[in-house]
Amino acid sequence: MGKGDQRSKRGKIWRGTSGKTRPKKKKNKEANEDKSSQEE
């Protein structure tokens, strides 16, 4: 379990990949626009 491990968080960071252990952050731009249009 370390840098070479494909399933560990550290291994994902080291390889520069994402997956279940290290998911990609979603952009909140669309969600924020939906909320602002509903308030009006």
CHARMM internal coordinates of N, CA and C (Angstrom, degrees):
IC EDIT
DIST 1 N 1 CA 1.4487
DIST 1 CA 1 C 1.5244
ANGL 1 N 1 CA 1 C 109.49
DIST 1 C 2 N 1.2743
ANGL 1 CA 1 C 2 N 116.72
DIHE 1 N 1 CA 1 C 2 N 104.44
DIST 2 N 2 CA 1.4656
ANGL 1 C 2 N 2 CA 120.07
DIHE 1 CA 1 C 2 N 2 CA -179.37
DIST 2 CA 2 C 1.5124
ANGL 2 N 2 CA 2 C 110.51
DIHE 1 C 2 N 2 CA 2 C -175.79
DIST 2 C 3 N 1.2999
ANGL 2 CA 2 C 3 N 115.63
DIHE 2 N 2 CA 2 C 3 N -147.73
DIST 3 N 3 CA 1.4666
ANGL 2 C 3 N 3 CA 121.23
DIHE 2 CA 2 C 3 N 3 CA -176.12
DIST 3 CA 3 C 1.5193
ANGL 3 N 3 CA 3 C 113.09
DIHE 2 C 3 N 3 CA 3 C -60.52
DIST 3 C 4 N 1.3291
ANGL 3 CA 3 C 4 N 117.42
DIHE 3 N 3 CA 3 C 4 N -38.01
DIST 4 N 4 CA 1.4565
ANGL 3 C 4 N 4 CA 119.83
DIHE 3 CA 3 C 4 N 4 CA -176.24
DIST 4 CA 4 C 1.5169
ANGL 4 N 4 CA 4 C 113.92
DIHE 3 C 4 N 4 CA 4 C -81.31
DIST 4 C 5 N 1.3439
ANGL 4 CA 4 C 5 N 116.93
DIHE 4 N 4 CA 4 C 5 N -11.37
DIST 5 N 5 CA 1.4631
ANGL 4 C 5 N 5 CA 120.23
DIHE 4 CA 4 C 5 N 5 CA -176.82
DIST 5 CA 5 C 1.5240
ANGL 5 N 5 CA 5 C 110.39
DIHE 4 C 5 N 5 CA 5 C -77.83
DIST 5 C 6 N 1.3211
ANGL 5 CA 5 C 6 N 116.62
DIHE 5 N 5 CA 5 C 6 N 120.58
DIST 6 N 6 CA 1.4600
ANGL 5 C 6 N 6 CA 121.49
DIHE 5 CA 5 C 6 N 6 CA -176.38
DIST 6 CA 6 C 1.5273
ANGL 6 N 6 CA 6 C 112.91
DIHE 5 C 6 N 6 CA 6 C -69.66
DIST 6 C 7 N 1.3299
ANGL 6 CA 6 C 7 N 117.55
DIHE 6 N 6 CA 6 C 7 N -21.79
DIST 7 N 7 CA 1.4586
ANGL 6 C 7 N 7 CA 119.70
DIHE 6 CA 6 C 7 N 7 CA -175.04
DIST 7 CA 7 C 1.5224
ANGL 7 N 7 CA 7 C 114.39
DIHE 6 C 7 N 7 CA 7 C -98.44
DIST 7 C 8 N 1.3400
ANGL 7 CA 7 C 8 N 117.87
DIHE 7 N 7 CA 7 C 8 N -5.82
DIST 8 N 8 CA 1.4617
ANGL 7 C 8 N 8 CA 120.06
DIHE 7 CA 7 C 8 N 8 CA 179.51
DIST 8 CA 8 C 1.5294
ANGL 8 N 8 CA 8 C 109.67
DIHE 7 C 8 N 8 CA 8 C -91.02
DIST 8 C 9 N 1.3163
ANGL 8 CA 8 C 9 N 115.15
DIHE 8 N 8 CA 8 C 9 N 155.76
DIST 9 N 9 CA 1.4670
ANGL 8 C 9 N 9 CA 120.11
DIHE 8 CA 8 C 9 N 9 CA 179.58
DIST 9 CA 9 C 1.5175
ANGL 9 N 9 CA 9 C 111.04
DIHE 8 C 9 N 9 CA 9 C -60.57
DIST 9 C 10 N 1.3423
ANGL 9 CA 9 C 10 N 116.73
DIHE 9 N 9 CA 9 C 10 N -43.15
DIST 10 N 10 CA 1.4635
ANGL 9 C 10 N 10 CA 121.56
DIHE 9 CA 9 C 10 N 10 CA 179.91
DIST 10 CA 10 C 1.5298
ANGL 10 N 10 CA 10 C 110.49
DIHE 9 C 10 N 10 CA 10 C -63.13
DIST 10 C 11 N 1.3216
ANGL 10 CA 10 C 11 N 116.80
DIHE 10 N 10 CA 10 C 11 N -39.20
DIST 11 N 11 CA 1.4651
ANGL 10 C 11 N 11 CA 120.99
DIHE 10 CA 10 C 11 N 11 CA 178.21
DIST 11 CA 11 C 1.5155
ANGL 11 N 11 CA 11 C 112.44
DIHE 10 C 11 N 11 CA 11 C -65.38
DIST 11 C 12 N 1.3399
ANGL 11 CA 11 C 12 N 115.26
DIHE 11 N 11 CA 11 C 12 N -37.23
DIST 12 N 12 CA 1.4639
ANGL 11 C 12 N 12 CA 119.70
DIHE 11 CA 11 C 12 N 12 CA 177.57
DIST 12 CA 12 C 1.5211
ANGL 12 N 12 CA 12 C 110.76
DIHE 11 C 12 N 12 CA 12 C -66.59
DIST 12 C 13 N 1.3461
ANGL 12 CA 12 C 13 N 116.32
DIHE 12 N 12 CA 12 C 13 N -41.56
DIST 13 N 13 CA 1.4614
ANGL 12 C 13 N 13 CA 120.53
DIHE 12 CA 12 C 13 N 13 CA 178.32
DIST 13 CA 13 C 1.5237
ANGL 13 N 13 CA 13 C 110.06
DIHE 12 C 13 N 13 CA 13 C -63.28
DIST 13 C 14 N 1.3257
ANGL 13 CA 13 C 14 N 115.99
DIHE 13 N 13 CA 13 C 14 N -44.92
DIST 14 N 14 CA 1.4597
ANGL 13 C 14 N 14 CA 121.82
DIHE 13 CA 13 C 14 N 14 CA -178.66
DIST 14 CA 14 C 1.5272
ANGL 14 N 14 CA 14 C 111.57
DIHE 13 C 14 N 14 CA 14 C -61.94
DIST 14 C 15 N 1.3321
ANGL 14 CA 14 C 15 N 116.86
DIHE 14 N 14 CA 14 C 15 N -41.13
DIST 15 N 15 CA 1.4707
ANGL 14 C 15 N 15 CA 120.97
DIHE 14 CA 14 C 15 N 15 CA 179.82
DIST 15 CA 15 C 1.5270
ANGL 15 N 15 CA 15 C 112.52
DIHE 14 C 15 N 15 CA 15 C -80.06
DIST 15 C 16 N 1.3205
ANGL 15 CA 15 C 16 N 116.54
DIHE 15 N 15 CA 15 C 16 N -22.47
DIST 16 N 16 CA 1.4607
ANGL 15 C 16 N 16 CA 120.96
DIHE 15 CA 15 C 16 N 16 CA -178.97
DIST 16 CA 16 C 1.5102
ANGL 16 N 16 CA 16 C 112.29
DIHE 15 C 16 N 16 CA 16 C 80.62
DIST 16 C 17 N 1.3422
ANGL 16 CA 16 C 17 N 116.18
DIHE 16 N 16 CA 16 C 17 N 27.51
DIST 17 N 17 CA 1.4552
ANGL 16 C 17 N 17 CA 120.62
DIHE 16 CA 16 C 17 N 17 CA 179.33
DIST 17 CA 17 C 1.5134
ANGL 17 N 17 CA 17 C 109.50
DIHE 16 C 17 N 17 CA 17 C -112.01
DIST 17 C 18 N 1.3258
ANGL 17 CA 17 C 18 N 115.41
DIHE 17 N 17 CA 17 C 18 N 173.44
DIST 18 N 18 CA 1.4572
ANGL 17 C 18 N 18 CA 120.25
DIHE 17 CA 17 C 18 N 18 CA 177.33
DIST 18 CA 18 C 1.5147
ANGL 18 N 18 CA 18 C 108.56
DIHE 17 C 18 N 18 CA 18 C -134.34
DIST 18 C 19 N 1.3023
ANGL 18 CA 18 C 19 N 115.41
DIHE 18 N 18 CA 18 C 19 N 166.15
DIST 19 N 19 CA 1.4580
ANGL 18 C 19 N 19 CA 121.02
DIHE 18 CA 18 C 19 N 19 CA -179.00
DIST 19 CA 19 C 1.5112
ANGL 19 N 19 CA 19 C 109.84
DIHE 18 C 19 N 19 CA 19 C 178.51
DIST 19 C 20 N 1.3418
ANGL 19 CA 19 C 20 N 117.16
DIHE 19 N 19 CA 19 C 20 N -152.01
DIST 20 N 20 CA 1.4554
ANGL 19 C 20 N 20 CA 120.58
DIHE 19 CA 19 C 20 N 20 CA -178.23
DIST 20 CA 20 C 1.5236
ANGL 20 N 20 CA 20 C 111.59
DIHE 19 C 20 N 20 CA 20 C -65.94
DIST 20 C 21 N 1.3260
ANGL 20 CA 20 C 21 N 117.13
DIHE 20 N 20 CA 20 C 21 N -38.64
DIST 21 N 21 CA 1.4623
ANGL 20 C 21 N 21 CA 121.38
DIHE 20 CA 20 C 21 N 21 CA -178.88
DIST 21 CA 21 C 1.5232
ANGL 21 N 21 CA 21 C 111.32
DIHE 20 C 21 N 21 CA 21 C -71.44
DIST 21 C 22 N 1.3315
ANGL 21 CA 21 C 22 N 116.04
DIHE 21 N 21 CA 21 C 22 N -34.21
DIST 22 N 22 CA 1.4645
ANGL 21 C 22 N 22 CA 121.42
DIHE 21 CA 21 C 22 N 22 CA -177.43
DIST 22 CA 22 C 1.5244
ANGL 22 N 22 CA 22 C 108.81
DIHE 21 C 22 N 22 CA 22 C -136.48
DIST 22 C 23 N 1.3213
ANGL 22 CA 22 C 23 N 117.45
DIHE 22 N 22 CA 22 C 23 N 79.55
DIST 23 N 23 CA 1.4639
ANGL 22 C 23 N 23 CA 119.73
DIHE 22 CA 22 C 23 N 23 CA -177.12
DIST 23 CA 23 C 1.5207
ANGL 23 N 23 CA 23 C 112.88
DIHE 22 C 23 N 23 CA 23 C -70.91
DIST 23 C 24 N 1.3259
ANGL 23 CA 23 C 24 N 115.11
DIHE 23 N 23 CA 23 C 24 N 155.15
DIST 24 N 24 CA 1.4537
ANGL 23 C 24 N 24 CA 120.64
DIHE 23 CA 23 C 24 N 24 CA 177.09
DIST 24 CA 24 C 1.5183
ANGL 24 N 24 CA 24 C 108.90
DIHE 23 C 24 N 24 CA 24 C -73.72
DIST 24 C 25 N 1.3299
ANGL 24 CA 24 C 25 N 116.31
DIHE 24 N 24 CA 24 C 25 N 144.85
DIST 25 N 25 CA 1.4609
ANGL 24 C 25 N 25 CA 120.12
DIHE 24 CA 24 C 25 N 25 CA 177.02
DIST 25 CA 25 C 1.5204
ANGL 25 N 25 CA 25 C 108.10
DIHE 24 C 25 N 25 CA 25 C -78.83
DIST 25 C 26 N 1.3217
ANGL 25 CA 25 C 26 N 116.05
DIHE 25 N 25 CA 25 C 26 N 132.08
DIST 26 N 26 CA 1.4646
ANGL 25 C 26 N 26 CA 121.25
DIHE 25 CA 25 C 26 N 26 CA 179.95
DIST 26 CA 26 C 1.5181
ANGL 26 N 26 CA 26 C 109.39
DIHE 25 C 26 N 26 CA 26 C -83.50
DIST 26 C 27 N 1.3221
ANGL 26 CA 26 C 27 N 115.77
DIHE 26 N 26 CA 26 C 27 N 147.27
DIST 27 N 27 CA 1.4593
ANGL 26 C 27 N 27 CA 120.72
DIHE 26 CA 26 C 27 N 27 CA 177.35
DIST 27 CA 27 C 1.5294
ANGL 27 N 27 CA 27 C 108.10
DIHE 26 C 27 N 27 CA 27 C -78.97
DIST 27 C 28 N 1.3232
ANGL 27 CA 27 C 28 N 116.37
DIHE 27 N 27 CA 27 C 28 N 131.71
DIST 28 N 28 CA 1.4577
ANGL 27 C 28 N 28 CA 121.15
DIHE 27 CA 27 C 28 N 28 CA -177.00
DIST 28 CA 28 C 1.5293
ANGL 28 N 28 CA 28 C 113.30
DIHE 27 C 28 N 28 CA 28 C -93.30
DIST 28 C 29 N 1.3017
ANGL 28 CA 28 C 29 N 117.45
DIHE 28 N 28 CA 28 C 29 N 10.01
DIST 29 N 29 CA 1.4569
ANGL 28 C 29 N 29 CA 121.09
DIHE 28 CA 28 C 29 N 29 CA -176.77
DIST 29 CA 29 C 1.5329
ANGL 29 N 29 CA 29 C 111.40
DIHE 28 C 29 N 29 CA 29 C -60.88
DIST 29 C 30 N 1.3300
ANGL 29 CA 29 C 30 N 117.35
DIHE 29 N 29 CA 29 C 30 N -45.74
DIST 30 N 30 CA 1.4559
ANGL 29 C 30 N 30 CA 121.64
DIHE 29 CA 29 C 30 N 30 CA -178.67
DIST 30 CA 30 C 1.5245
ANGL 30 N 30 CA 30 C 111.29
DIHE 29 C 30 N 30 CA 30 C -66.99
DIST 30 C 31 N 1.3229
ANGL 30 CA 30 C 31 N 117.91
DIHE 30 N 30 CA 30 C 31 N -41.22
DIST 31 N 31 CA 1.4610
ANGL 30 C 31 N 31 CA 122.48
DIHE 30 CA 30 C 31 N 31 CA -179.12
DIST 31 CA 31 C 1.5245
ANGL 31 N 31 CA 31 C 110.48
DIHE 30 C 31 N 31 CA 31 C -64.34
DIST 31 C 32 N 1.3322
ANGL 31 CA 31 C 32 N 117.06
DIHE 31 N 31 CA 31 C 32 N -40.13
DIST 32 N 32 CA 1.4595
ANGL 31 C 32 N 32 CA 121.01
DIHE 31 CA 31 C 32 N 32 CA 179.60
DIST 32 CA 32 C 1.5247
ANGL 32 N 32 CA 32 C 111.42
DIHE 31 C 32 N 32 CA 32 C -66.74
DIST 32 C 33 N 1.3109
ANGL 32 CA 32 C 33 N 118.36
DIHE 32 N 32 CA 32 C 33 N -36.83
DIST 33 N 33 CA 1.4607
ANGL 32 C 33 N 33 CA 121.49
DIHE 32 CA 32 C 33 N 33 CA 179.00
DIST 33 CA 33 C 1.5205
ANGL 33 N 33 CA 33 C 110.98
DIHE 32 C 33 N 33 CA 33 C -66.88
DIST 33 C 34 N 1.3332
ANGL 33 CA 33 C 34 N 117.43
DIHE 33 N 33 CA 33 C 34 N -38.57
DIST 34 N 34 CA 1.4584
ANGL 33 C 34 N 34 CA 121.65
DIHE 33 CA 33 C 34 N 34 CA 179.83
DIST 34 CA 34 C 1.5311
ANGL 34 N 34 CA 34 C 110.95
DIHE 33 C 34 N 34 CA 34 C -64.34
DIST 34 C 35 N 1.3226
ANGL 34 CA 34 C 35 N 117.25
DIHE 34 N 34 CA 34 C 35 N -41.86
DIST 35 N 35 CA 1.4492
ANGL 34 C 35 N 35 CA 121.72
DIHE 34 CA 34 C 35 N 35 CA -179.13
DIST 35 CA 35 C 1.5201
ANGL 35 N 35 CA 35 C 111.11
DIHE 34 C 35 N 35 CA 35 C -65.50
DIST 35 C 36 N 1.3270
ANGL 35 CA 35 C 36 N 117.72
DIHE 35 N 35 CA 35 C 36 N -42.35
DIST 36 N 36 CA 1.4507
ANGL 35 C 36 N 36 CA 121.66
DIHE 35 CA 35 C 36 N 36 CA -177.61
DIST 36 CA 36 C 1.5445
ANGL 36 N 36 CA 36 C 111.57
DIHE 35 C 36 N 36 CA 36 C -67.44
DIST 36 C 37 N 1.3057
ANGL 36 CA 36 C 37 N 117.81
DIHE 36 N 36 CA 36 C 37 N -34.20
DIST 37 N 37 CA 1.4616
ANGL 36 C 37 N 37 CA 120.61
DIHE 36 CA 36 C 37 N 37 CA -179.78
DIST 37 CA 37 C 1.5218
ANGL 37 N 37 CA 37 C 111.43
DIHE 36 C 37 N 37 CA 37 C -74.28
DIST 37 C 38 N 1.3184
ANGL 37 CA 37 C 38 N 118.97
DIHE 37 N 37 CA 37 C 38 N -26.98
DIST 38 N 38 CA 1.4620
ANGL 37 C 38 N 38 CA 122.24
DIHE 37 CA 37 C 38 N 38 CA 179.65
DIST 38 CA 38 C 1.5186
ANGL 38 N 38 CA 38 C 111.38
DIHE 37 C 38 N 38 CA 38 C -76.24
DIST 38 C 39 N 1.3365
ANGL 38 CA 38 C 39 N 118.40
DIHE 38 N 38 CA 38 C 39 N -30.20
DIST 39 N 39 CA 1.4571
ANGL 38 C 39 N 39 CA 122.24
DIHE 38 CA 38 C 39 N 39 CA -178.34
DIST 39 CA 39 C 1.5265
ANGL 39 N 39 CA 39 C 112.54
DIHE 38 C 39 N 39 CA 39 C -68.64
DIST 39 C 40 N 1.3013
ANGL 39 CA 39 C 40 N 118.04
DIHE 39 N 39 CA 39 C 40 N -29.65
DIST 40 N 40 CA 1.4666
ANGL 39 C 40 N 40 CA 121.78
DIHE 39 CA 39 C 40 N 40 CA -176.45
DIST 40 CA 40 C 1.5042
ANGL 40 N 40 CA 40 C 112.59
DIHE 39 C 40 N 40 CA 40 C -73.78
END
COOR INIT
IC SEED 1 N 1 CA 1 C
IC BUILD
